[in-house]
Every structure is written in structure tokens, then in C-alpha cells.
Amino acid sequence: MLRLTDFGEADRIVTFFTLEQGKLQGVARGAKRSKKRFAGALEAFAHLKLQLQLGGSLTTLSSADIVSIFPGIRADLVKIGCAAYACELVERLTPDEEPAPRLFRLLYCYLERLDQAPPSPSDRRFFAVNLLKILGYQPDLRVRGISEETARLLALAMQTGRFGAISFPEPLLREADLLLNPAIDLHLDRELRSLAFLKEVGG
């Protein structure tokens, strides 16, 4: 699940990312009043099995069963910030109802990695550069402002396909951001809230 927002007095709008249909929105009726109906499933970052009723202008969420809530993420503020960053990027950079199975797998693997391992600044850059590549926004690694080593590591990150395989030394993390952040900002209409949170918690 990417995002949850209140809708009226009792309902909530759920934004979720699916393997087969891409990003979807649905209304969870009565979710604010009834804690039993969705049994705590409507949580940020949760991996869910959903039952939907299609039709009309808004999909209705009939039920949500938890596959995983990634408990290892929820006990660490930096992990929460990293997961929020990934989900916010997917939500804001992807169109509705456009399948993106490679991006689904990238997001799932990143959340799984955050759940099981210490938060890694290198993993967050790995996610960002691969997201840009999948969406067709791959940055030009030949631009000035980054070293050959940073460009090499970013290129390897787009080739290896496995979190934890690439490690950026601290100075190269900052160089990678000089390339990745503007490439992302180019497609946003406002700043990322999750990135501001990450800066506060030291992530």
C-alpha cells in the first residue's frame, strides 16, 4: 500500500500498487469507524491481498488480508523514512492503471530488504536509480559534476539487480544525489515529504 487518506466522516481512500494493474485507488468504506472490518491491514508499506469491486468512478475495497506488514521496518525511524521515500516516489511518478511489473518487484524487494537488514544509504540510491531507469528517466551518467567512480557504481546498480551488491562510500553518496535528486525533481510538482523526514532522522 502506498498511501492512506481520510475521505468523508467514515471512509478512507487507499492508494496501492499492484503487480498486474499498476497503481490503483480505492475507497475503504467505513474504515475509520470499524477497526474489525479491515483488521489492521490498512497500514503504510503493507503487502496485502485485496478484494476489489470495480465500477463507477472509484473502486471499492471490499476486504484486505495481510500478506506482510514488514514488521522490521516499523521499529526504526530511518527504515520508515526509506520505505516512505520509495512509496512516495512510486505513487507520484507512476500513472494510474498502467502495469509496471519490474517496478513492483523493485519496490517489493526494497521493502523486504529494509525489513530484514539495517537501513543502507547505498540501497536507497540503488532503488532511486533503478526506478528512474524503469520509468524511462535514466540519467545521463556522462554529465559533469560526478566522478567516474560514482558513474561506474550507478551503472553497476542498474545492471546487478540485487540490493546489497553495491556500496557507495560516503562522498560518492553525495555525488550520486547531485545526479539523482534533480532527475527525480524534474518530474515532481512539489518536494518529497519523505526526503525531508529522512533528513530529520539522519537517513
C-alpha positions in Angstrom: 0.0 0.0 0.0 1.3 3.4 -1.0 -0.9 5.9 0.8 -4.0 6.2 3.0 -6.1 9.4 3.3 -9.3 10.2 5.0 -12.4 10.6 2.9 -15.5 12.0 4.5 -16.5 11.1 8.0 -16.1 7.3 7.9 -14.2 6.3 4.7 -10.6 6.2 3.6 -9.0 6.4 0.2 -6.3 3.8 -0.3 -3.6 4.1 -3.0 -2.0 0.8 -3.7 0.4 -0.6 -6.3 -0.3 -3.9 -7.9 1.7 -6.4 -9.9 -0.9 -6.7 -12.8 -2.6 -3.3 -12.9 -0.1 -0.8 -11.6 -1.3 2.0 -9.4 -4.9 2.0 -8.3 -7.1 3.9 -5.9 -10.0 2.6 -3.9 -12.3 3.6 -1.2 -12.4 1.6 2.0 -15.9 2.4 3.3 -16.3 2.6 7.0 -12.6 2.1 7.6 -12.4 5.0 10.1 -15.3 3.7 12.2 -14.8 0.0 12.1 -11.5 -1.5 13.2 -12.7 -5.0 12.7 -13.6 -4.8 9.0 -10.0 -4.5 7.7 -8.4 -5.9 10.8 -5.4 -3.5 10.9 -4.5 -4.3 7.3 -4.6 -0.7 6.1 -1.1 0.3 7.1 1.6 2.1 5.2 4.0 -0.2 3.3 1.8 -3.3 3.9 1.8 -6.1 1.4 -1.9 -7.1 1.0 -4.2 -9.4 -0.8 -7.1 -7.3 -1.8 -10.7 -7.9 -2.9 -12.0 -5.1 -5.1 -15.3 -4.1 -6.6 -14.7 -2.3 -9.9 -17.2 0.1 -11.4 -18.1 3.8 -11.3 -15.6 6.5 -10.8 -13.9 4.9 -7.8 -13.0 1.3 -7.0 -14.4 -0.1 -3.7 -12.1 -2.0 -1.4 -14.2 -5.0 -0.1 -11.5 -6.7 2.0 -7.8 -6.6 2.7 -5.8 -9.6 4.0 -2.3 -9.1 5.3 0.5 -10.9 3.5 3.2 -9.0 5.4 3.4 -5.7 7.2 7.2 -5.8 7.2 7.5 -5.5 11.0 11.2 -4.9 10.8 10.6 -1.6 9.1 8.2 -0.2 11.7 10.6 -0.3 14.7 13.2 2.0 13.1 12.6 5.6 12.1 15.3 5.6 9.3 13.7 2.4 7.8 10.3 4.1 8.0 11.7 7.1 6.2 13.3 4.9 3.5 10.1 3.0 2.9 8.1 6.2 2.8 10.6 7.6 0.2 10.2 4.6 -2.0 6.4 4.5 -1.8 6.1 8.3 -2.3 8.2 8.1 -5.5 6.2 5.2 -6.9 2.9 7.0 -6.1 3.9 10.3 -7.5 5.8 9.2 -10.6 3.6 6.4 -12.0 0.3 6.9 -13.9 -2.9 5.2 -12.8 -3.7 1.7 -14.1 -0.5 1.2 -16.0 1.1 -2.2 -15.3 4.8 -1.9 -14.2 5.8 -5.4 -13.0 9.5 -4.6 -12.9 8.8 -1.6 -10.7 6.5 -3.7 -8.5 9.3 -6.2 -8.0 11.9 -3.4 -7.3 9.6 -1.8 -4.6 8.8 -5.2 -3.0 12.4 -6.2 -2.9 13.4 -2.9 -1.3 10.8 -3.2 1.4 11.8 -6.8 2.0 15.5 -5.7 2.3 14.5 -2.9 4.7 12.5 -5.4 6.8 15.5 -7.8 7.1 18.6 -5.7 7.1 20.0 -2.4 8.6 19.0 0.6 6.5 21.6 1.3 3.9 22.1 4.7 2.2 23.5 2.8 -0.8 20.3 0.7 -1.1 18.2 3.9 -1.3 20.3 5.2 -4.2 20.1 1.8 -5.8 16.3 2.0 -5.6 16.2 5.5 -6.9 18.4 5.0 -10.0 16.6 1.7 -10.9 13.2 3.4 -10.5 14.4 6.1 -12.9 15.6 3.5 -15.4 12.4 1.5 -15.3 10.3 4.6 -15.8 12.4 5.7 -18.8 14.0 8.6 -16.9 17.5 7.1 -16.7 20.0 9.9 -16.0 23.0 10.6 -18.3 26.0 9.3 -16.3 28.4 11.2 -18.5 27.4 14.6 -17.1 29.9 16.8 -15.3 29.7 17.1 -11.6 30.1 13.4 -10.6 33.3 11.4 -10.7 34.0 8.4 -12.9 33.7 6.1 -9.8 30.2 7.4 -8.9 29.1 7.0 -12.5 30.6 3.4 -12.5 28.7 2.5 -9.3 25.4 3.9 -10.6 25.9 2.0 -13.8 26.6 -1.2 -11.9 23.5 -0.6 -9.7 21.4 -0.6 -12.9 23.0 -3.9 -14.0 23.2 -6.1 -10.9 19.5 -6.2 -9.9 20.3 -7.1 -6.3 20.1 -4.9 -3.2 23.3 -5.0 -1.1 25.6 -5.7 -4.1 26.7 -2.1 -4.5 28.2 0.1 -1.8 28.8 3.9 -2.2 31.4 5.4 0.0 30.1 8.5 1.9 31.5 11.2 -0.5 30.1 9.3 -3.5 26.6 9.1 -1.9 26.5 12.9 -2.1 27.8 12.9 -5.7 25.1 10.4 -6.6 22.5 12.7 -5.1 23.7 15.5 -7.3 22.6 13.5 -10.2 19.6 11.5 -8.9 17.7 14.2 -7.0 17.5 16.7 -9.9 16.5 13.8 -12.2 13.6 13.0 -9.8 12.6 16.6 -9.1 12.2 17.2 -12.8 9.1 15.0 -12.7 7.6 16.3 -9.5 5.4 19.3 -8.8 6.5 19.7 -5.2 9.2 18.4 -2.9 9.2 14.9 -1.4 7.9 14.9 2.2 9.6 11.7 2.9 13.0 13.1 1.9 12.6 16.0 4.4 11.7 13.4 7.1 14.8 11.3 6.2 17.0 14.4 6.7 15.5 15.0 10.1 16.1 11.4 11.3 19.6 11.2 9.7 18.8 8.7 6.9 
